[in-house]
Amino acid sequence: MDSAFNCVMFDLDDTLYSSKVGIAEEFLVEKCGFPESKASTLRVELFKTYGSTLAGLRVLGYDIDADDYHSFVHGRLPYDLIKPDIQLRNILRSIPLRKIIFTNSDRNHAMKCLKRLGLEDCFDQIICFETMNPNLSKATRPDEFPVILKPSMDAMKIALDVARLDPRRTLFLDDNVKNIAAGKALGLCTVLVGKTVKIKESDYAIENVNNLPQVIPEIWVSQSDGVDGRIGRTRSELESILNTTTVGA
């Protein structure tokens, strides 16, 4: 495998931090009138089938405004539970490549999460809901502009085009198996996050994104290193990054 990466593309929720809150279920109950007893199952099915609750509702004919949906769902998230991750910040700052966020969430949510994590200045670009759905606000009916999100090939192609990426030299990290499969189908080098065992569509599997230096040290190999594959940073420097903790922690 060619280790000469020039970009690392990260998912956000459940990749850079753990996000286990079912606010979308409240939206189904309060805004759409579904019974509470069915909201959880419906949310899961909509996510599996359409990539998000919002996308599924619009396909089903519900005239849901994207801004209203995101405002409701993300407006109730317990952002105070997201804490700064100094170790992850140091790892990201040490990566000598372009770093991109590729998330199905809206930009406002992405910026809030990155700020809470202390990572707001660690990325070169954010590809988000608005990037993939620039015409959605112009729709006069729910099915006029279907919501485009990972894992659809259209979403993946938009990300590659907007960021002007060579998929063969891009490392893509995501916790979702379908997203990983879509990325692999387009030639990306894929990393399944949250698992210790690879699937056939993933080139790597890491339990936590903070394990990147141990699992994929070739990220730190620069093109100028040549065939001897010298690591851009010494092993002691990488270990120093890993061992950094918050003062007083």
Backbone bond lengths (Angstrom), bond angles and torsions (degrees), N, CA, C in turn:
res aa  C-N    CA-C-N  psi(-1)  N-CA   C-N-CA  omega(-1)  CA-C   N-CA-C  phi
1 M - - - 1.458 - - 1.518 110.04 -
2 D 1.345 116.47 135.11 1.452 120.84 178.30 1.519 109.27 -69.86
3 S 1.332 116.77 123.16 1.455 120.65 -177.20 1.520 112.25 -96.72
4 A 1.318 117.90 5.81 1.463 121.07 -177.68 1.525 110.24 -83.27
5 F 1.336 117.30 68.61 1.455 121.65 177.48 1.528 109.71 -70.60
6 N 1.329 115.77 149.77 1.464 118.39 170.57 1.521 112.40 -124.66
7 C 1.353 116.52 2.00 1.463 120.11 177.46 1.524 109.76 -155.96
8 V 1.340 115.29 144.19 1.462 121.24 172.64 1.528 106.96 -121.00
9 M 1.330 116.55 122.75 1.453 122.13 -176.82 1.528 109.40 -111.49
10 F 1.333 116.27 122.14 1.458 122.53 -173.78 1.524 111.71 -111.48
11 D 1.324 116.47 134.30 1.455 120.87 162.30 1.530 106.65 -68.76
12 L 1.331 117.10 165.88 1.466 120.59 -178.23 1.528 111.92 -105.28
13 D 1.332 117.44 -75.88 1.459 121.76 -175.46 1.522 111.28 -64.76
14 D 1.320 115.90 128.48 1.466 124.84 179.83 1.526 113.45 68.96
15 T 1.326 116.28 8.62 1.460 120.60 171.72 1.520 109.77 -115.93
16 L 1.337 116.86 -53.89 1.461 120.05 176.88 1.530 111.86 -86.26
17 Y 1.318 116.52 -18.54 1.472 120.55 176.67 1.527 107.54 -159.61
18 S 1.317 116.63 163.51 1.460 121.23 -179.43 1.518 110.26 -85.63
19 S 1.342 116.31 126.77 1.460 121.61 -179.18 1.515 108.63 -128.34
20 K 1.323 117.04 102.24 1.468 121.10 -175.92 1.528 109.60 -128.89
21 V 1.337 116.38 63.78 1.453 120.13 -179.41 1.522 109.34 -128.92
22 G 1.336 117.90 129.07 1.457 121.46 -174.97 1.515 114.39 -96.41
23 I 1.339 117.67 53.84 1.459 120.40 -178.73 1.521 111.24 -67.80
24 A 1.321 118.51 -28.45 1.462 121.12 -179.84 1.526 111.17 -59.71
25 E 1.321 117.15 -29.01 1.457 120.74 178.28 1.528 110.55 -65.36
26 E 1.337 116.33 -36.83 1.460 120.10 177.79 1.526 110.40 -64.20
27 F 1.325 116.76 -36.47 1.462 120.63 178.76 1.525 110.30 -63.79
28 L 1.319 116.68 -42.22 1.463 120.99 179.96 1.519 111.36 -61.32
29 V 1.320 116.09 -35.94 1.464 120.64 -178.49 1.524 111.04 -79.31
30 E 1.353 116.13 -51.90 1.459 120.67 -172.14 1.526 113.88 -76.61
31 K 1.338 116.74 -37.15 1.466 119.97 -174.12 1.526 113.65 -99.66
32 C 1.336 116.93 -26.52 1.467 119.74 -175.66 1.521 113.37 -111.20
33 G 1.324 117.12 -10.40 1.453 120.50 175.28 1.511 116.26 80.87
34 F 1.336 118.05 14.87 1.461 119.88 177.79 1.532 109.51 -75.34
35 P 1.329 117.57 145.64 1.473 119.59 177.65 1.525 110.82 -66.76
36 E 1.332 115.42 146.08 1.459 120.40 -179.16 1.521 111.92 -57.36
37 S 1.324 116.49 -33.16 1.466 120.40 -176.86 1.531 112.50 -66.09
38 K 1.338 117.39 -20.39 1.463 120.77 -178.18 1.529 113.05 -109.02
39 A 1.317 117.23 -9.26 1.467 120.83 -172.68 1.523 112.62 -62.35
40 S 1.323 116.92 -43.03 1.467 119.97 -176.98 1.522 111.44 -65.00
41 T 1.325 116.15 -46.63 1.464 120.53 179.74 1.518 111.17 -64.12
42 L 1.334 116.57 -41.01 1.456 121.00 -179.85 1.524 111.16 -64.17
43 R 1.328 116.62 -43.04 1.470 119.85 179.48 1.518 110.92 -59.47
44 V 1.324 116.46 -44.55 1.468 120.82 -179.98 1.522 110.65 -61.87
45 E 1.340 116.71 -44.10 1.466 120.44 -178.59 1.524 111.44 -66.81
46 L 1.332 116.57 -39.87 1.466 119.80 178.21 1.526 110.37 -64.34
47 F 1.321 116.27 -40.85 1.468 120.10 179.76 1.524 110.63 -64.57
48 K 1.342 115.95 -45.80 1.468 120.15 -178.61 1.525 111.70 -63.32
49 T 1.318 116.18 -40.33 1.466 120.77 -172.96 1.521 113.33 -84.12
50 Y 1.347 116.39 -39.38 1.463 119.74 -171.35 1.539 114.45 -119.45
51 G 1.318 118.20 -3.77 1.456 120.63 177.55 1.504 114.67 94.38
52 S 1.328 117.59 -19.90 1.473 121.26 176.40 1.522 109.13 -165.50
53 T 1.319 115.30 162.26 1.461 120.56 176.66 1.525 110.15 -63.50
54 L 1.324 116.81 -44.03 1.461 121.47 -179.69 1.525 111.85 -59.69
55 A 1.320 116.76 -48.31 1.467 120.62 -179.61 1.517 110.56 -59.51
56 G 1.335 117.10 -43.77 1.448 121.26 -178.90 1.516 112.99 -64.69
57 L 1.330 116.22 -42.78 1.465 120.05 179.58 1.522 111.76 -61.55
58 R 1.334 116.46 -39.60 1.464 119.56 -179.69 1.532 111.20 -69.44
59 V 1.328 116.33 -37.43 1.472 119.07 176.37 1.522 110.33 -63.35
60 L 1.330 116.56 -35.79 1.458 121.10 179.88 1.525 112.72 -76.15
61 G 1.346 116.27 -3.87 1.454 119.74 175.56 1.510 115.79 102.79
62 Y 1.322 117.51 2.44 1.466 120.54 178.36 1.531 109.05 -78.61
63 D 1.315 116.17 126.09 1.468 121.19 -178.00 1.527 108.93 -84.17
64 I 1.319 114.88 74.29 1.461 121.86 -177.18 1.526 109.31 -95.01
65 D 1.314 116.18 123.01 1.470 120.55 176.15 1.525 109.43 -75.99
66 A 1.321 116.68 129.75 1.465 120.75 -175.71 1.524 111.95 -61.14
67 D 1.327 116.93 -42.01 1.470 119.93 -179.40 1.525 110.88 -64.28
68 D 1.334 116.25 -40.62 1.469 119.87 178.50 1.527 110.59 -64.41
69 Y 1.331 115.62 -42.33 1.469 120.06 179.67 1.524 110.80 -61.37
70 H 1.326 116.53 -51.04 1.465 119.84 -178.83 1.526 111.75 -63.81
71 S 1.338 116.13 -37.80 1.462 119.63 178.98 1.526 110.94 -63.28
72 F 1.319 116.57 -41.24 1.470 120.77 179.49 1.521 110.88 -67.94
73 V 1.324 116.32 -52.77 1.463 120.92 -173.33 1.523 111.63 -68.12
74 H 1.327 116.52 -51.27 1.463 118.97 -176.69 1.523 112.22 -78.63
75 G 1.335 116.24 -20.86 1.462 119.05 177.48 1.517 112.83 -68.01
76 R 1.331 116.87 -17.86 1.460 120.93 -178.80 1.526 113.44 -106.83
77 L 1.309 116.24 2.31 1.463 118.80 -179.48 1.530 110.59 -70.81
78 P 1.338 117.66 142.08 1.477 121.46 178.26 1.530 110.37 -81.03
79 Y 1.334 116.20 72.78 1.465 120.30 -176.75 1.531 112.34 -59.30
80 D 1.340 116.03 -24.01 1.466 118.96 -178.46 1.531 111.74 -66.30
81 L 1.346 116.92 -14.96 1.467 119.56 177.67 1.526 112.06 -79.83
82 I 1.325 116.68 -14.38 1.470 120.62 178.18 1.521 108.00 -85.41
83 K 1.316 116.25 118.34 1.458 122.06 -174.95 1.534 111.24 -108.39
84 P 1.331 116.70 154.21 1.467 119.65 176.87 1.525 111.49 -57.55
85 D 1.317 116.33 139.28 1.461 122.39 178.93 1.524 107.76 -117.16
86 I 1.329 115.38 91.33 1.464 121.27 -175.43 1.526 110.96 -64.90
87 Q 1.321 116.61 -39.29 1.464 119.22 -179.40 1.521 110.97 -63.40
88 L 1.332 116.81 -45.06 1.455 120.51 179.15 1.521 110.51 -64.35
89 R 1.319 116.76 -39.59 1.464 119.96 178.10 1.526 110.50 -58.93
90 N 1.316 116.86 -45.60 1.460 120.17 -178.98 1.529 111.67 -65.53
91 I 1.323 116.07 -37.29 1.471 119.68 177.31 1.526 110.04 -63.60
92 L 1.339 116.25 -48.47 1.460 119.95 -178.52 1.519 111.88 -63.06
93 R 1.324 116.48 -42.40 1.470 120.04 -178.86 1.521 111.43 -66.24
94 S 1.318 116.75 -23.50 1.466 120.09 -178.14 1.532 112.98 -85.20
95 I 1.342 116.61 -15.84 1.462 120.07 -177.85 1.533 109.30 -72.09
96 P 1.327 118.35 119.53 1.468 121.71 -174.76 1.530 113.78 -86.04
97 L 1.341 116.52 39.13 1.458 122.27 -176.23 1.526 109.94 -135.51
98 R 1.325 116.27 166.83 1.463 119.54 171.06 1.524 108.75 -61.54
99 K 1.322 115.84 142.79 1.461 121.22 178.61 1.528 108.22 -128.89
100 I 1.322 115.52 127.89 1.461 121.38 -174.13 1.529 109.94 -129.08
101 I 1.330 116.01 140.16 1.460 121.79 170.10 1.519 107.79 -92.60
102 F 1.334 116.89 130.61 1.467 122.03 176.37 1.519 107.17 -127.09
103 T 1.329 116.80 100.40 1.455 121.72 -173.21 1.514 112.03 -130.52
104 N 1.325 116.54 149.62 1.461 121.36 173.17 1.526 111.70 -77.82
105 S 1.312 117.18 -13.38 1.467 121.36 -178.78 1.529 110.39 -73.65
106 D 1.322 116.15 164.57 1.455 120.14 177.80 1.531 110.30 -77.88
107 R 1.328 116.06 164.05 1.472 121.18 -174.47 1.527 112.00 -62.33
108 N 1.323 117.38 -39.29 1.452 120.07 -178.26 1.521 111.23 -60.45
109 H 1.330 116.92 -44.31 1.461 121.11 177.98 1.526 111.10 -64.08
110 A 1.313 116.01 -43.26 1.469 119.95 -179.99 1.530 110.82 -60.24
111 M 1.322 117.12 -44.56 1.462 120.61 -178.76 1.526 111.12 -66.27
112 K 1.332 117.19 -39.04 1.464 120.44 178.48 1.524 110.85 -62.88
113 C 1.334 116.16 -45.57 1.466 120.46 -178.83 1.526 110.73 -63.82
114 L 1.320 116.71 -46.05 1.469 120.15 -179.07 1.527 110.82 -62.55
115 K 1.333 116.71 -38.74 1.466 119.60 178.70 1.523 110.67 -66.08
116 R 1.337 117.01 -42.79 1.464 120.21 178.41 1.524 111.43 -62.60
117 L 1.324 116.68 -35.59 1.468 121.49 179.81 1.520 112.06 -78.55
118 G 1.329 117.20 -12.92 1.459 121.06 -176.01 1.516 112.31 78.30
119 L 1.335 116.54 27.89 1.461 121.52 -174.21 1.528 112.39 -118.14
120 E 1.338 117.47 13.89 1.466 119.52 -172.05 1.530 113.91 -63.49
121 D 1.339 116.80 -19.96 1.471 119.51 -179.46 1.527 111.93 -109.78
122 C 1.326 116.72 18.87 1.468 120.29 -175.61 1.525 113.88 -98.45
123 F 1.335 117.39 -5.47 1.462 119.51 -174.22 1.524 111.35 -124.12
124 D 1.313 114.58 148.70 1.455 121.28 -178.86 1.525 112.53 -86.72
125 Q 1.329 117.05 -22.12 1.461 119.86 -173.98 1.521 110.00 -161.30
126 I 1.326 116.14 148.56 1.459 122.00 174.76 1.526 108.47 -121.19
127 I 1.323 115.87 119.54 1.463 121.91 173.79 1.521 106.27 -105.49
128 C 1.334 116.78 119.30 1.462 120.05 -168.88 1.529 110.97 -139.81
129 F 1.313 116.05 -167.11 1.461 122.47 -177.47 1.522 111.56 -52.70
130 E 1.327 116.45 -47.33 1.462 120.47 -177.68 1.527 112.15 -64.36
131 T 1.337 116.30 -34.34 1.461 120.68 179.00 1.520 110.73 -62.97
132 M 1.332 115.96 -41.87 1.464 121.19 -176.23 1.521 113.28 -82.83
133 N 1.341 116.91 -17.00 1.465 120.84 -175.20 1.525 111.85 -132.24
134 P 1.326 117.80 58.50 1.467 120.40 -174.18 1.529 113.96 -68.32
135 N 1.329 118.22 -21.47 1.465 121.12 -175.55 1.523 113.62 -102.81
136 L 1.327 116.89 2.43 1.468 119.30 -172.79 1.526 112.14 -61.21
137 S 1.317 117.63 -36.50 1.470 120.84 -177.95 1.530 111.79 -67.14
138 K 1.339 117.16 -16.86 1.467 121.32 -179.24 1.523 112.15 -89.08
139 A 1.323 117.02 -5.81 1.466 120.38 -175.55 1.529 110.95 -65.47
140 T 1.317 116.13 137.66 1.462 121.24 176.57 1.521 111.91 -99.65
141 R 1.338 116.17 -8.92 1.459 121.63 175.47 1.536 107.71 -150.30
142 P 1.343 118.56 154.68 1.477 121.70 -172.88 1.514 114.74 -57.23
143 D 1.342 117.96 -32.93 1.463 119.80 -174.96 1.533 113.74 -93.74
144 E 1.335 117.02 4.32 1.468 119.47 -177.31 1.527 112.02 -68.26
145 F 1.328 115.91 -43.86 1.464 121.54 177.18 1.529 107.61 -127.46
146 P 1.328 117.56 92.84 1.474 119.61 178.84 1.525 110.58 -56.49
147 V 1.321 116.44 141.71 1.466 121.02 178.79 1.532 109.36 -66.45
148 I 1.324 115.84 129.05 1.467 121.81 179.11 1.527 108.86 -105.23
149 L 1.316 115.94 122.26 1.461 121.89 -179.44 1.521 109.24 -146.14
150 K 1.343 116.86 160.88 1.458 119.07 166.46 1.528 107.74 -56.33
151 P 1.315 120.11 140.70 1.467 127.71 13.46 1.527 114.61 -99.62
152 S 1.329 119.56 21.20 1.455 119.23 -178.12 1.533 110.54 -65.26
153 M 1.311 115.83 146.85 1.458 120.59 178.92 1.529 110.89 -62.67
154 D 1.341 116.42 -33.59 1.460 119.58 178.38 1.524 110.70 -60.66
155 A 1.331 116.56 -42.35 1.464 120.62 178.93 1.524 111.13 -63.35
156 M 1.323 116.09 -44.22 1.461 120.33 -179.74 1.529 110.97 -63.29
157 K 1.343 116.14 -41.43 1.461 119.90 -179.76 1.522 111.56 -67.38
158 I 1.338 116.64 -37.13 1.464 120.03 176.77 1.526 110.11 -60.52
159 A 1.322 116.40 -44.83 1.464 120.39 -179.99 1.527 111.46 -60.16
160 L 1.312 115.89 -45.22 1.464 120.31 -179.70 1.529 111.14 -64.30
161 D 1.332 116.02 -40.67 1.466 120.39 -178.41 1.528 111.46 -70.45
162 V 1.335 116.17 -46.89 1.470 120.44 -177.51 1.531 111.24 -62.16
163 A 1.316 115.66 -42.01 1.465 120.20 -178.64 1.535 112.82 -87.30
164 R 1.341 116.08 -5.92 1.465 121.41 -178.96 1.535 111.15 54.48
165 L 1.315 113.50 56.61 1.459 120.31 -175.23 1.522 111.97 -101.12
166 D 1.317 115.01 145.14 1.457 122.47 167.82 1.523 105.78 -91.90
167 P 1.342 118.70 109.76 1.470 119.75 -175.14 1.526 113.02 -57.83
168 R 1.326 117.15 -30.28 1.467 120.42 -178.33 1.521 111.92 -68.70
169 R 1.326 117.32 -17.65 1.457 121.02 -178.59 1.529 112.01 -118.09
170 T 1.338 115.08 19.47 1.460 120.59 -179.36 1.517 110.70 -115.95
171 L 1.321 116.36 129.91 1.461 122.80 176.63 1.525 107.44 -96.93
172 F 1.328 117.04 124.46 1.461 122.72 -174.59 1.512 110.49 -116.62
173 L 1.343 116.98 118.63 1.460 122.85 -179.31 1.517 110.31 -108.04
174 D 1.337 116.37 129.70 1.462 121.06 179.38 1.522 108.43 -156.88
175 D 1.340 116.12 151.83 1.465 120.46 179.23 1.520 112.48 -92.34
176 N 1.344 116.94 -9.91 1.455 121.49 -175.09 1.524 110.88 -96.19
177 V 1.320 116.12 124.83 1.470 121.47 -176.70 1.526 111.64 -60.60
178 K 1.335 117.58 -40.45 1.464 120.56 -179.97 1.523 111.55 -65.85
179 N 1.325 116.30 -38.19 1.462 119.76 177.92 1.526 110.66 -64.92
180 I 1.328 115.01 -40.81 1.468 120.47 178.32 1.531 110.21 -62.48
181 A 1.327 116.89 -43.28 1.459 120.76 -179.99 1.520 111.40 -63.36
182 A 1.331 116.30 -39.35 1.466 120.32 178.56 1.523 110.56 -65.70
183 G 1.324 115.92 -42.22 1.458 119.83 178.34 1.517 112.18 -62.51
184 K 1.313 116.47 -42.86 1.469 121.00 179.71 1.528 110.89 -64.58
185 A 1.337 116.64 -36.90 1.464 120.35 179.81 1.523 112.08 -63.11
186 L 1.341 116.81 -25.15 1.461 120.88 179.15 1.524 112.26 -98.06
187 G 1.328 116.25 6.38 1.460 119.56 173.76 1.497 116.64 95.47
188 L 1.331 117.80 5.89 1.463 120.74 178.18 1.525 110.78 -72.15
189 C 1.311 116.40 151.02 1.461 121.73 169.43 1.525 106.50 -84.22
190 T 1.320 118.16 121.95 1.457 121.66 -166.27 1.528 113.48 -111.61
191 V 1.340 113.89 145.17 1.463 121.69 178.85 1.522 108.07 -129.33
192 L 1.319 117.70 114.22 1.459 122.44 177.23 1.527 108.64 -84.14
193 V 1.323 115.97 118.34 1.464 121.89 -176.32 1.527 110.45 -96.21
194 G 1.323 115.63 139.66 1.458 120.81 178.86 1.509 113.80 95.87
195 K 1.327 116.80 3.30 1.453 121.90 -179.62 1.527 109.89 -129.21
196 T 1.317 115.62 155.79 1.461 120.20 176.80 1.524 111.68 -105.86
197 V 1.343 116.52 -9.70 1.464 121.19 -179.13 1.521 109.19 -118.99
198 K 1.314 117.58 131.03 1.445 122.07 179.52 1.522 111.43 -69.22
199 I 1.330 115.13 154.85 1.450 121.27 166.45 1.529 106.15 -105.28
200 K 1.338 117.46 172.55 1.467 118.94 -174.53 1.526 112.39 -65.28
201 E 1.345 117.69 -24.50 1.462 120.11 -179.15 1.522 113.31 -89.75
202 S 1.318 117.86 -4.07 1.469 119.73 -179.07 1.526 110.71 -107.91
203 D 1.326 114.56 136.73 1.456 119.76 176.17 1.526 111.11 -80.81
204 Y 1.327 115.53 -27.40 1.463 121.51 179.28 1.523 109.17 -139.63
205 A 1.320 115.96 161.41 1.466 122.71 170.25 1.517 107.10 -137.19
206 I 1.331 116.04 130.61 1.466 119.84 177.43 1.520 109.23 -131.77
207 E 1.315 115.82 137.55 1.458 120.46 -178.51 1.516 111.45 -67.87
208 N 1.337 116.28 -34.68 1.457 121.48 -178.24 1.519 108.75 -144.15
209 V 1.326 117.17 142.68 1.459 120.29 -177.47 1.529 111.83 -61.28
210 N 1.332 116.60 -22.95 1.468 120.20 178.37 1.528 112.31 -70.74
211 N 1.329 116.65 -7.81 1.468 120.42 178.07 1.523 113.13 -87.77
212 L 1.314 117.64 4.71 1.464 121.02 -177.09 1.534 114.26 -52.64
213 P 1.336 119.18 -47.48 1.475 118.33 -177.82 1.520 113.39 -60.02
214 Q 1.339 117.29 -35.13 1.466 119.13 179.53 1.523 112.16 -76.02
215 V 1.340 116.44 -39.05 1.458 120.07 -172.16 1.532 112.66 -86.30
216 I 1.334 116.76 -37.62 1.471 120.16 -176.85 1.530 110.18 -130.49
217 P 1.321 118.00 65.45 1.471 120.06 -179.00 1.521 113.35 -64.41
218 E 1.355 116.99 -17.60 1.462 119.24 -179.71 1.521 112.74 -66.13
219 I 1.345 117.78 -12.24 1.466 120.61 172.66 1.523 110.18 -56.18
220 W 1.318 114.97 -32.77 1.465 120.33 -176.27 1.534 112.58 -91.39
221 V 1.337 117.28 9.48 1.460 121.36 176.00 1.520 108.00 -89.95
222 S 1.311 117.01 122.81 1.459 120.32 178.83 1.512 110.19 -90.34
223 Q 1.331 115.86 158.45 1.461 120.83 179.66 1.526 111.31 -59.86
224 S 1.311 116.46 -33.06 1.458 120.56 -176.72 1.518 112.87 -73.13
225 D 1.352 116.36 -8.27 1.456 119.22 -178.83 1.517 112.42 -70.52
226 G 1.348 116.80 -21.28 1.460 119.86 175.14 1.511 112.91 75.91
227 V 1.322 115.97 -164.43 1.458 121.68 -171.29 1.521 113.34 -73.19
228 D 1.342 117.38 -18.23 1.462 116.80 -178.52 1.521 111.92 -75.57
229 G 1.352 116.49 -9.86 1.462 119.69 172.86 1.514 113.78 64.91
230 R 1.305 117.87 35.34 1.457 119.34 179.30 1.527 110.27 -65.45
231 I 1.314 116.49 138.28 1.453 121.18 178.73 1.518 108.83 -73.28
232 G 1.350 115.95 132.54 1.456 120.53 -178.06 1.518 112.08 -59.52
233 R 1.308 117.05 -35.42 1.459 121.63 174.79 1.517 108.06 -114.76
234 T 1.301 116.78 145.91 1.454 120.07 -178.92 1.517 109.90 -70.11
235 R 1.329 116.12 160.54 1.454 120.75 178.76 1.529 110.98 -58.50
236 S 1.322 117.47 -38.34 1.466 120.03 179.97 1.527 111.03 -64.93
237 E 1.342 117.05 -35.65 1.460 119.88 177.95 1.519 110.82 -66.39
238 L 1.337 117.30 -41.62 1.450 120.58 178.25 1.526 111.05 -64.71
239 E 1.321 116.73 -40.61 1.457 120.35 178.51 1.525 110.50 -64.76
240 S 1.327 116.32 -35.93 1.462 120.38 177.65 1.518 110.72 -62.92
241 I 1.338 116.68 -40.25 1.455 121.60 176.95 1.520 110.73 -61.29
242 L 1.336 115.20 -45.12 1.468 120.43 -177.71 1.519 112.27 -65.74
243 N 1.321 116.28 -33.05 1.462 120.40 -174.22 1.522 113.44 -86.29
244 T 1.351 117.44 -4.24 1.451 119.99 -179.39 1.515 110.75 -70.76
245 T 1.316 117.02 131.75 1.454 121.37 178.60 1.516 109.29 -130.85
246 T 1.306 115.39 164.31 1.451 120.17 178.51 1.523 110.31 -65.75
247 V 1.332 115.55 139.22 1.453 120.21 177.75 1.516 109.46 -60.17
248 G 1.311 115.52 129.32 1.451 120.45 178.84 1.510 114.04 85.24
249 A 1.341 116.49 -0.61 1.471 119.13 -178.80 1.510 110.39 -73.38
